């Protein structure tokens, strides 16, 4: 070993020892039992197991388990069992040691958690959709048994995101996409607010680096102004709180870059129009823990003196906490400079739960759970997850969508006819509420009385509504209900019932086909069914049987002629063939199948230029144009589709088929035109449309493909379908249109 290698080993040794000592120091400052010897034993075991292995970043692999354990201890508040499990979480997956070895040395509980982490190692998702869904089910099932598994997995993902820069771009998109669509919602549901926000911001930085940098820069530019507004705003509050002898800390909460960007996208507003960048948080120490809710309300009374509260922005999460344990009182007050600022009031206990998650703080503290803890909102949510797992979706993407509905859901409170409070996700309908009572009530629901008034199934619930569900004698589940139900539980039950009905129709249809063939002296077989599928342009035998059973297909002479290879002048096939012969090739719809199959190296960045654009398809949902941040997806046949990185379809692919993603960059030279849509809103004065058209067609020489305008009480909204070369053209168009005084909003929507 030369001198340079020896010095490198010494540096690595020092780095590892310092990291582990920092972990021990953090643990010793916590409220958990002081099992330093056990943690040290787990560290030495993991260190030896991973000896000689390095991460892509070049550091010793053991630094990763130490970092995960540090997050579990410092940022989530877990104890020695979880810290040991975090240190050992990759040992079984990456070395020759087994779960039995872990159990013999560290006991059954640590072995059980490590086993759960091993089953979901390598990320939630694998190479195929079925494998991805199965791994997600494993994660959720394991989480139901011991929630520490998913808490450590979230810590593992957080450290992987913090060190994602060493991965190639296509891996970054996959991992960032999974993080944003699965892990951040899980962290939110478990009350890990700080971790959820960091996961979102880190993912945002990899998916949209330029926009992330721009928003961060804008936040830095207005930092001094925000501090000035904050100081002036809180001064009267501080005086009032001091006068009443309240022990408190008060701090500013600045909206995170991802949250700002998301609001800009959903509201179609600029950075300057995001009004709630600044909020104020008051954290107080209650004089008596049992009276903290009453003290919270007292403080609300103190701080609103001299301010104007917003009548529609008061949120009471004190008596009815969110499903993730969050408790606080929110109000919005007018500042002296005419700006609405949200104020959040919490006790120290509430603040700790809001930042680190209630599951880590009391669900697994030493000692037995109380009856109240056993009936926690977390347990209720886990029960809902188990219900979904008991009746899984046949489609992997549908299953992922159902789970996501249960991860992100803001709540409102409604009342039963007896006055009992029920918690429902925002945008829930009467039908959703019926399914929360019982599946039987949901399937027989015909409407409801809300506040003693008759309403239909699609009535959207509002906070404080009192609901009496009305049922009929017969079950009446319909496929249209999927467009009415918004909760995962209701959609899951409806789909399960529809599948049951489909299976019954398929059995009837298959029997009808068998009887038809026997009457025609033909034997039923898979080949016969496949021929009929081809005749009726159906994808599967199940679709054929279902169509026959439902009466959408009536078997007759045309079917027999097709099966016996006879020509039938009255059959549809003849007309279809004539149509195909006379359809010009250039008028055929262009889709992925019309593009040539392209061999690509997913490890390299695919360059989109005038030549390669003919080898790919542009997503018809998001309509990417040169200059957009994009990625590619390679399907099983090698066809490449280009998506904007924030495209809903791309988000689904990141979480369900991440290994097929492709890093892409533009290299076009304004030689081609691409379709896009510009939305405008403004005052409906005479001549405004003429001025808009003049700028587009005369000044900028833009081809307007389609124009739609709606006016209402002096306000108009319009959409211009135009053709541009790239994003730079769009910026020029928006800049010039904004000079028209009557226009209040100009934005690209597609």
C-alpha positions in Angstrom: 0.0 0.0 0.0 1.5 3.3 -1.0 1.5 6.4 1.2 -1.5 8.0 -0.6 -3.7 5.0 -0.1 -2.7 4.8 3.6 -3.6 8.5 4.1 -6.9 7.9 2.3 -7.7 5.0 4.7 -6.9 7.2 7.7 -9.2 9.9 6.4 -12.0 7.5 5.9 -11.5 6.0 9.3 -11.6 9.4 11.0 -14.7 10.4 8.9 -16.6 7.2 9.9 -15.7 7.5 13.6 -16.7 11.1 13.7 -20.1 10.4 12.1 -20.8 7.5 14.5 -19.8 9.6 17.5 -22.2 12.4 16.3 -24.9 9.7 16.2 -24.2 8.6 19.7 -24.2 12.2 21.0 -27.6 12.7 19.4 -29.0 9.6 20.9 -27.7 10.4 24.4 -29.5 13.8 24.2 -32.8 12.1 23.5 -35.4 10.8 26.0 -34.9 7.1 25.1 -33.1 4.4 27.1 -29.4 4.7 27.0 -28.6 1.5 25.1 -25.2 2.7 23.8 -23.6 -0.7 23.9 -26.3 -2.2 21.6 -26.0 0.6 19.1 -22.2 0.3 19.1 -22.5 -3.5 18.6 -24.8 -2.9 15.6 -22.4 -0.3 14.2 -19.4 -2.6 14.4 -21.4 -5.5 12.9 -22.5 -3.3 9.9 -19.1 -1.8 9.5 -17.5 -5.2 9.2 -20.2 -6.5 6.8 -19.8 -3.5 4.4 -16.0 -3.4 4.7 -14.3 -2.4 1.5 -17.5 -1.3 -0.3 -17.9 2.2 -1.5 -20.9 4.3 -2.7 -21.0 5.9 -6.1 -19.9 9.2 -4.4 -16.7 7.4 -3.4 -17.2 7.4 0.4 -17.2 4.2 2.5 -20.6 2.5 2.3 -21.0 2.4 6.1 -21.5 6.2 6.0 -24.9 5.6 4.4 -26.3 3.4 7.3 -24.9 5.9 9.8 -26.6 8.8 8.0 -29.9 6.9 7.9 -29.6 6.2 11.7 -28.8 9.8 12.3 -31.9 11.0 10.5 -34.0 8.4 12.4 -32.7 9.6 15.7 -32.3 13.3 15.3 -35.1 14.2 12.7 -37.7 11.6 13.5 -37.0 10.9 17.2 -36.7 7.1 17.1 -35.0 5.1 19.8 -32.3 2.4 20.0 -34.3 -0.4 18.2 -34.8 1.8 15.2 -31.2 3.1 15.2 -29.8 -0.4 15.3 -32.2 -1.4 12.5 -31.1 1.6 10.4 -27.5 0.7 10.9 -28.2 -2.9 9.8 -30.8 -2.1 7.1 -28.6 -3.1 4.1 -26.7 -5.9 5.6 -29.0 -8.8 4.5 -29.5 -7.3 1.1 -25.9 -6.6 0.3 -23.9 -9.2 2.2 -23.9 -12.9 3.0 -25.5 -12.4 6.4 -29.2 -13.6 6.9 -32.1 -12.5 8.9 -31.5 -15.5 11.2 -28.0 -14.1 11.9 -29.5 -10.7 12.8 -32.1 -12.4 15.1 -29.5 -14.5 16.9 -27.3 -11.4 17.7 -29.8 -8.6 18.0 -33.1 -10.3 18.9 -36.5 -10.8 17.1 -37.7 -7.2 17.0 -34.7 -5.7 15.2 -34.6 -8.7 12.9 -38.3 -8.2 12.1 -37.7 -4.5 11.1 -34.6 -5.3 9.1 -36.6 -8.1 7.3 -39.3 -5.6 6.5 -36.7 -3.1 5.1 -35.0 -5.9 3.1 -38.2 -6.8 1.4 -38.7 -3.3 0.1 -35.0 -2.6 -0.5 -33.9 -1.2 -3.9 -36.7 1.3 -3.8 -40.4 0.7 -4.0 -40.3 -0.1 -7.7 -38.5 -2.7 -9.8 -38.4 -3.4 -13.5 -42.1 -4.3 -14.2 -45.3 -2.8 -13.1 -46.5 -6.0 -11.4 -43.3 -6.1 -9.4 -43.6 -2.4 -8.5 -47.1 -2.9 -7.2 -46.2 -6.0 -5.3 -43.3 -4.2 -3.6 -45.6 -1.3 -2.7 -48.0 -3.8 -1.2 -45.1 -5.3 0.8 -44.2 -1.8 2.1 -47.7 -1.0 3.1 -48.3 -4.4 4.8 -45.0 -4.2 6.7 -45.9 -0.6 7.7 -49.2 -1.9 9.1 -47.3 -4.4 11.3 -44.6 -2.0 12.5 -44.6 1.6 11.4 -40.9 2.0 12.2 -40.2 0.1 9.0 -41.6 2.9 6.8 -40.1 5.6 9.1 -36.6 4.1 8.6 -37.3 3.7 4.9 -38.2 7.4 4.7 -35.0 8.2 6.4 -33.2 6.0 3.9 -34.8 7.8 1.0 -34.0 11.2 2.5 -30.3 10.4 2.6 -30.4 9.0 -0.9 -32.0 12.2 -2.1 -29.4 14.3 -0.3 -26.7 12.3 -2.2 -28.5 11.9 -5.5 -26.0 14.0 -7.4 -23.7 11.0 -7.9 -26.4 9.1 -9.9 -26.8 9.4 -13.7 -29.7 11.7 -15.0 -32.2 9.0 -15.9 -31.8 7.5 -12.4 -32.2 10.9 -10.9 -35.6 11.3 -12.7 -36.8 7.9 -11.5 -35.7 8.3 -7.9 -36.9 12.0 -7.7 -40.3 11.0 -9.3 -40.8 8.1 -6.8 -39.9 10.5 -4.0 -42.3 13.2 -5.0 -45.2 10.8 -5.7 -44.8 8.2 -2.9 -42.3 9.1 -0.2 -43.2 12.7 0.3 -47.0 11.9 0.6 -46.1 9.1 3.0 -44.0 11.5 5.1 -47.0 14.0 5.1 -49.4 11.3 6.2 -47.1 10.3 9.0 -46.7 13.9 10.2 -43.1 14.3 9.2 -43.6 17.8 7.9 -40.0 18.9 7.8 -38.9 15.8 6.0 -41.8 16.0 3.6 -40.8 19.5 2.6 -37.2 18.6 2.2 -38.0 15.6 0.0 -40.2 17.8 -2.2 -37.5 20.5 -2.5 -34.8 18.0 -3.3 -37.0 16.3 -6.0 -37.9 19.7 -7.4 -34.2 20.6 -7.7 -33.6 17.5 -9.9 -36.8 17.6 -11.9 -36.8 21.4 -12.6 -33.3 22.7 -11.7 -33.7 26.0 -13.5 -37.0 26.9 -12.0 -35.9 25.8 -8.5 -32.8 28.0 -8.8 -34.9 30.9 -10.1 -37.4 30.7 -7.2 -34.6 30.3 -4.6 -32.9 33.4 -6.1 -36.2 35.4 -5.9 -36.7 34.4 -2.3 -33.1 35.6 -1.5 -33.8 38.9 -3.2 -36.9 39.6 -1.1 -35.5 38.3 2.1 -34.7 41.7 3.6 -38.2 43.0 2.7 -39.9 39.9 4.3 -37.9 40.4 7.5 -39.0 44.0 7.6 -42.7 43.1 7.1 -42.3 40.3 9.7 -40.8 42.6 12.3 -43.5 45.3 11.9 -46.3 42.7 11.8 -45.3 40.8 15.1 -44.4 43.8 17.2 -48.0 44.4 18.6 -48.5 40.6 19.1 -45.3 40.4 21.2 -46.4 43.3 23.3 -49.7 41.7 24.0 -48.3 38.3 24.7 -45.7 39.7 27.1 -48.4 41.7 28.9 -50.3 38.5 29.6 -47.1 36.6 30.8 -47.2 34.0 28.0 -44.0 32.0 27.5 -43.6 31.7 23.8 -41.3 31.8 20.8 -42.4 33.4 17.5 -40.8 32.8 14.1 -41.3 33.4 10.5 -42.3 30.5 8.2 -41.2 31.1 4.6 -42.9 29.1 1.9 -40.6 26.5 0.4 -39.5 26.7 -3.3 -41.5 23.6 -4.4 -44.7 24.8 -2.7 -44.3 28.2 -4.4 -43.8 26.6 -7.8 -46.7 24.2 -7.3 -49.0 27.2 -6.5 -47.7 29.1 -9.6 -48.5 26.1 -11.8 -52.0 25.3 -10.4 -53.1 28.9 -10.1 -51.3 30.1 -13.3 -49.8 33.0 -11.4 -46.3 34.6 -11.3 -44.0 34.6 -8.3 -45.1 38.1 -7.3 -48.7 36.9 -7.2 -48.1 34.2 -4.6 -49.5 36.0 -1.6 -48.7 33.6 1.3 -45.0 33.4 1.0 -44.7 34.7 4.6 -46.5 33.2 7.6 -46.0 33.6 11.3 -45.8 30.7 13.8 -46.4 31.2 17.6 -45.2 28.3 19.7 -46.1 28.6 23.4 -45.4 26.7 26.6 -48.7 26.0 28.3 -49.1 26.6 32.0 -51.0 23.3 32.3 -50.7 20.6 29.6 -54.4 19.7 30.1 -55.5 23.3 29.3 -53.3 23.8 26.2 -56.3 24.0 23.9 -58.0 26.6 26.0 -54.7 28.6 26.2 -54.4 28.4 22.4 -57.8 30.0 22.1 -56.9 32.7 24.7 -53.7 33.5 22.7 -55.9 33.9 19.5 -58.0 36.4 21.4 -54.9 38.3 22.5 -53.1 38.6 19.1 -56.2 39.6 17.1 -56.5 42.9 18.9 -55.6 45.6 16.5 -55.7 43.4 13.4 -58.4 42.6 10.9 -59.0 38.8 10.7 -59.9 37.2 7.4 -63.5 35.8 7.9 -62.9 32.8 5.6 -59.4 31.8 6.6 -59.9 30.5 10.1 -58.9 26.8 10.7 -59.4 25.0 14.0 -57.3 21.9 14.1 -57.3 21.8 18.0 -60.4 19.8 18.8 -60.3 17.8 15.6 -56.6 17.1 14.6 -55.7 16.2 11.1 -55.2 12.5 10.2 -51.5 12.8 10.7 -51.8 14.1 14.2 -51.4 17.8 13.3 -52.9 20.2 15.9 -52.9 24.0 15.6 -55.1 27.1 15.3 -54.7 29.0 12.0 -56.0 32.5 11.3 -55.1 35.1 8.7 -54.6 38.7 9.7 -54.2 41.9 7.7 -50.8 43.6 8.1 -50.3 47.4 8.2 -49.0 47.3 4.5 -52.3 45.7 3.3 -51.0 42.2 3.1 -52.8 39.1 4.5 -50.5 37.0 6.6 -51.3 33.6 8.1 -50.7 33.1 11.8 -50.3 29.6 13.3 -50.7 29.0 17.0 -49.3 25.8 18.6 -48.2 24.5 21.9 -44.6 23.1 22.2 -46.1 19.6 22.1 -48.2 20.4 19.0 -45.1 21.9 17.3 -43.0 18.9 18.0 -45.6 16.6 16.6 -46.1 18.9 13.6 -42.4 18.8 12.7 -41.4 15.3 13.5 -44.6 13.2 13.4 -46.7 11.9 16.2 -46.0 8.2 15.4 -42.4 8.6 16.4 -43.1 10.5 19.6 -45.7 8.4 21.4 -46.8 5.4 19.4 -43.6 3.5 20.2 -42.4 5.2 23.4 -41.6 2.8 26.2 -44.6 1.3 27.9 -48.0 0.1 26.7 -50.3 2.1 24.5 -53.4 3.6 26.1 -56.9 2.8 24.7 -57.0 6.3 23.3 -53.7 5.8 21.5 -54.9 2.5 20.1 -57.8 4.3 18.4 -55.5 6.9 16.8 -56.1 8.5 13.4 -53.0 6.7 12.2 -54.5 3.3 13.1 -57.7 4.2 11.3 -55.7 5.2 8.2 -53.7 1.9 8.4 -57.0 0.0 8.6 -58.1 1.8 5.4 -54.8 0.8 3.7 -55.4 -2.9 4.8 -58.9 -2.8 3.2 -57.4 -1.6 -0.1 -54.8 -4.4 0.1 -57.5 -7.0 0.7 -59.1 -6.1 -2.6 -56.3 -4.9 -4.8 -56.7 -3.3 -8.2 -56.0 -5.5 -11.3 -54.2 -2.6 -12.8 -50.9 -1.5 -11.2 -51.5 2.1 -12.1 -55.0 2.0 -10.7 -53.6 0.6 -7.4 -51.0 3.4 -7.2 -53.7 6.0 -7.8 -55.9 4.5 -5.1 -53.1 4.6 -2.6 -52.2 8.1 -3.5 -55.7 9.2 -2.8 -55.3 8.0 0.7 -51.9 9.7 1.2 -52.7 13.3 0.3 -56.0 14.5 1.5 -56.8 17.7 3.4 -59.7 17.2 5.8 -63.0 18.8 6.6 -65.5 17.9 9.3 -69.1 16.9 8.8 -71.9 15.7 11.1 -74.1 12.6 11.1 -77.9 13.0 11.8 -77.1 12.3 15.5 -74.5 15.1 15.6 -71.4 12.8 15.6 -68.4 14.4 14.0 -66.9 12.6 10.9 -63.7 13.5 9.2 -63.7 13.5 5.4 -61.2 14.6 2.7 -61.8 17.9 1.0 -63.9 17.5 -2.2 -65.6 14.4 -0.9 -69.1 13.8 -2.1 -72.3 12.3 -0.6 -71.3 9.0 -2.2 -67.9 9.0 -0.5 -69.6 9.7 2.8 -72.1 6.8 2.3 -69.1 4.3 1.8 -67.5 5.5 5.0 -70.6 4.4 6.9 -70.7 0.9 5.4 -70.2 -0.7 2.0 -73.9 -1.8 2.0 -75.0 1.8 2.6 -72.7 3.0 -0.2 -73.9 0.4 -2.8 -77.6 1.2 -2.0 -77.2 5.0 -1.8 -79.7 6.9 -3.9 -79.0 10.4 -2.5 -79.0 12.3 0.8 -80.4 15.0 2.9 -77.8 17.6 3.7 -78.9 20.2 6.3 -82.4 18.8 5.8 -82.4 19.5 2.0 -82.4 16.8 -0.6 -79.2 16.6 -2.6 -77.8 14.2 -5.3 -74.9 11.7 -5.0 -72.4 14.1 -6.5 -73.1 16.9 -3.9 -69.7 18.1 -2.7 -69.5 18.2 1.1 -68.7 21.4 3.0 -67.4 21.8 6.5 -70.3 21.6 9.1 -72.7 19.8 6.8 -75.1 17.4 8.5 -75.7 14.4 6.3 -78.4 11.8 6.3 -77.8 9.1 3.6 -80.9 7.8 1.7 -80.8 4.2 0.5 -82.9 2.1 -1.8 -83.8 -1.6 -1.6 -81.7 -2.7 -4.7 -78.0 -2.3 -5.1 -77.4 0.1 -8.0 -73.6 0.5 -8.5 -72.9 2.2 -11.8 -69.7 2.8 -13.7 -70.4 6.5 -13.7 -70.0 6.5 -9.9 -66.2 6.4 -10.5 -66.5 10.0 -11.7 -68.4 10.9 -8.6 -66.4 9.2 -5.9 -63.2 11.0 -4.9 -61.9 8.9 -2.0 -59.7 5.9 -2.4 -62.0 3.7 -0.3 -65.1 4.5 -2.3 -63.5 4.1 -5.7 -61.9 0.8 -4.6 -65.2 -0.6 -3.4 -67.0 0.6 -6.6 -64.4 -0.9 -8.8 -64.5 -4.2 -6.9 -68.3 -4.4 -7.3 -68.1 -3.5 -11.0 -65.4 -6.2 -11.5 -67.7 -8.7 -9.8 -70.5 -7.8 -12.2 -68.1 -8.0 -15.2 -67.0 -11.5 -14.1 -70.7 -12.5 -14.0 -71.4 -11.1 -17.5 -68.2 -12.8 -18.8 -69.5 -16.2 -17.5 -72.9 -15.6 -19.1 -71.2 -14.4 -22.3 -68.9 -17.4 -22.5 -71.8 -19.8 -22.0 -73.8 -17.9 -24.7 -70.9 -18.3 -27.1 -70.6 -22.0 -26.2 -74.3 -22.6 -26.9 -74.1 -20.7 -30.1 -71.1 -22.7 -31.4 -72.7 -26.0 -30.4 -75.9 -25.1 -32.3 -73.7 -24.4 -35.3 -71.8 -27.7 -35.0 -68.6 -26.0 -34.0 -66.4 -26.7 -30.9 -65.5 -23.8 -28.6 -61.8 -23.1 -28.3 -59.3 -20.3 -27.6 -58.6 -20.0 -31.3 -62.3 -19.5 -32.1 -62.5 -16.8 -29.4 -59.4 -15.0 -30.7 -60.8 -15.0 -34.2 -64.0 -13.3 -32.9 -61.9 -10.8 -31.0 -60.2 -9.9 -34.2 -63.5 -9.6 -36.1 -65.0 -7.3 -33.4 -61.7 -5.4 -32.8 -61.5 -6.4 -29.1 -58.3 -6.8 -27.2 -59.1 -9.9 -25.1 -61.4 -12.8 -24.7 -62.7 -11.3 -21.4 -63.9 -8.2 -23.4 -65.5 -10.5 -25.9 -67.4 -12.5 -23.3 -68.4 -9.4 -21.4 -69.7 -7.7 -24.6 -71.8 -10.9 -25.5 -73.1 -11.2 -22.0 -74.1 -7.5 -21.9 -75.8 -7.7 -25.3 -73.4 -5.3 -27.0 -72.5 -8.1 -29.5 -75.2 -10.4 -30.9 -73.8 -13.5 -32.5 -75.0 -14.3 -35.9 -74.2 -15.4 -39.5 -71.4 -12.9 -40.0 -69.5 -14.5 -37.0 -69.9 -18.0 -38.5 -68.8 -16.8 -41.9 -65.7 -15.3 -40.4 -64.9 -18.4 -38.4 -65.4 -20.6 -41.5 -63.3 -18.2 -43.6 -66.2 -17.3 -45.9 -66.5 -13.9 -47.6 -69.5 -12.0 -46.4 -70.6 -9.0 -48.4 -72.7 -7.8 -45.5 -69.9 -8.0 -42.9 -68.1 -5.0 -41.5 -64.7 -6.4 -42.5 -65.3 -5.6 -46.2 -66.0 -2.0 -45.5 -63.1 -1.7 -43.2 -60.8 -3.1 -45.9 -62.1 -0.7 -48.5 -61.7 2.2 -46.1 -58.1 1.1 -45.3 -57.3 0.8 -49.0 -58.6 4.3 -49.8 -57.1 6.1 -46.8 -54.1 8.2 -47.7 -51.0 7.3 -45.7 -50.4 10.9 -44.7 -53.8 11.2 -43.1 -53.4 8.3 -40.7 -53.2 9.4 -37.1 -49.7 9.6 -35.8 -49.0 7.7 -32.6 -46.2 5.9 -31.0 -46.6 2.9 -33.3 -46.1 5.0 -36.4 -42.6 6.0 -35.2 -39.6 3.9 -35.9 -38.2 1.8 -33.1 -35.0 3.4 -31.8 -32.1 1.8 -30.1 -30.9 4.0 -27.3 -28.5 3.9 -24.4 -30.5 4.9 -21.4 -27.3 5.8 -19.5 -26.6 8.6 -22.1 -28.6 11.8 -22.7 -30.8 11.6 -25.8 -30.4 14.7 -28.0 -33.6 16.1 -29.7 -32.7 17.7 -32.9 -34.3 18.1 -36.4 -33.3 14.5 -37.3 -34.1 12.7 -34.0 -37.4 14.4 -33.6 -38.7 12.1 -36.4 -37.8 9.1 -34.3 -39.9 10.1 -31.2 -43.4 11.0 -30.3 -44.3 14.1 -28.3 -46.8 13.5 -25.5 -50.3 14.6 -26.6 -51.2 15.5 -23.0 -48.5 18.0 -22.1 -47.4 19.1 -25.6 -43.7 19.7 -24.9 -41.8 22.2 -27.1 -38.1 23.0 -27.4 -36.9 24.7 -24.2 -39.2 22.8 -21.9 -37.6 20.6 -19.2 -38.4 17.1 -20.6 -37.6 13.4 -20.2 -38.2 10.4 -22.4 -39.9 7.1 -21.9 -38.9 4.0 -23.8 -41.8 1.4 -24.1 -41.3 -2.3 -24.5 -41.1 -2.0 -28.3 -38.4 0.7 -28.2 -40.7 3.6 -29.1 -39.7 6.9 -27.4 -42.3 9.4 -26.0 -41.1 12.8 -24.9 -42.9 14.4 -21.8 -42.6 17.6 -19.8 -41.1 16.6 -16.5 -44.2 17.9 -14.7 -46.6 16.1 -17.1 -49.2 13.9 -15.1 -48.4 11.0 -17.4 -44.7 11.4 -16.8 -45.3 11.5 -13.0 -47.1 8.2 -13.3 -44.3 6.7 -15.3 -41.7 7.9 -12.8 -43.4 5.9 -10.0 -44.5 2.9 -12.1 -41.9 2.4 -14.9 -38.9 4.5 -13.7 -36.2 2.2 -15.2 -37.4 3.0 -18.7 -36.9 6.8 -18.3 -34.4 8.6 -20.6 -32.5 11.8 -20.0 -33.2 14.2 -22.9 -32.1 17.6 -24.0 -33.1 19.9 -26.9 -30.8 21.0 -29.7 -33.2 22.6 -32.2 -32.6 25.7 -34.3 -36.0 27.3 -34.9 -36.6 25.3 -38.1 -39.8 23.6 -36.9 -43.1 24.8 -35.4 -44.8 23.2 -32.4 -48.4 23.8 -31.1 -49.0 25.5 -27.8 -51.8 27.3 -26.0 -51.8 30.7 -24.5 -54.5 31.7 -22.0 -55.5 35.4 -21.5 -57.8 37.0 -19.0 -58.8 40.6 -18.7 -61.3 43.5 -18.9 -63.7 43.2 -21.8 -63.2 46.6 -23.3 -63.8 47.5 -27.0 -60.9 46.6 -29.2 -58.9 44.4 -26.8 -59.3 41.3 -29.0 -58.1 43.3 -32.0 -55.0 44.5 -30.2 -54.2 40.9 -29.1 -54.6 39.6 -32.6 -52.5 42.5 -34.0 -49.6 41.6 -31.7 -49.7 37.9 -32.5 -50.3 38.0 -36.3 -48.7 41.3 -37.4 -45.9 42.2 -34.9 -44.8 38.6 -34.1 -46.0 36.8 -37.3 -47.6 34.0 -35.2 -50.0 31.6 -36.9 -53.2 31.4 -34.8 -54.7 27.9 -35.4 -57.8 28.3 -33.1 -59.2 31.0 -30.9 -61.9 30.6 -28.1 -63.3 33.6 -26.1 -65.8 33.7 -23.3 -67.1 36.9 -21.7 -69.0 37.4 -18.4 -70.0 40.6 -16.7 -67.2 42.7 -18.3 -64.5 40.0 -17.8 -63.2 37.8 -20.6 -61.2 34.6 -20.9 -59.6 33.4 -24.0 -57.3 30.6 -25.3 -55.1 31.0 -28.4 -53.9 27.8 -30.1 -50.7 29.0 -31.9 -47.5 27.6 -33.4 -44.1 28.5 -32.1 -40.5 27.4 -32.5 -39.7 27.1 -28.8 -40.1 28.4 -25.2 -38.3 31.6 -26.1 -41.0 32.5 -28.6 -43.6 31.9 -25.8 -41.8 34.3 -23.5 -41.7 37.0 -26.2 -45.4 36.5 -26.8 -46.4 36.7 -23.1 -44.1 39.7 -22.6 -45.6 41.7 -25.5 -49.2 40.7 -24.6 -48.8 41.9 -21.0 -48.2 45.4 -22.3 -51.9 45.6 -23.2 -53.4 47.4 -20.3 -56.7 45.5 -20.2 -54.9 42.1 -19.9 -54.5 40.9 -16.3 -53.3 37.4 -16.9 -51.2 36.0 -19.8 -49.8 32.4 -19.4 -49.0 29.3 -21.3 -51.2 26.4 -20.3 -50.0 23.7 -22.8 
